[in-house]
Amino acid sequence: MTVKLNGETRECRDGMTIADLVAELGLGAKRIAVEVNRDIIPREDYAQHRLHVGDEIEVVHFVGGG
């Protein structure tokens, strides 16, 4: 299935969840926020939130500093 990830087209397998995508991107342990179709998805919902064809996903990771 095709989705948009941070503005770029990406192929994902059917039934993929946000948790699957985060793991595939290697971002599991990092401080991130995920938005799907302009809705922020709480971290505790990543494993249940399935992606669908045409979803627009934004993944932002936070960088600390002073």
Secondary structure, 3 states (H helix, E strand, C coil): CEEEECCEEEECCCCCEHHHHHHHCCCCCCCEEEEECCEEECHHHCCCCECCCCCEEEEEECCCCC
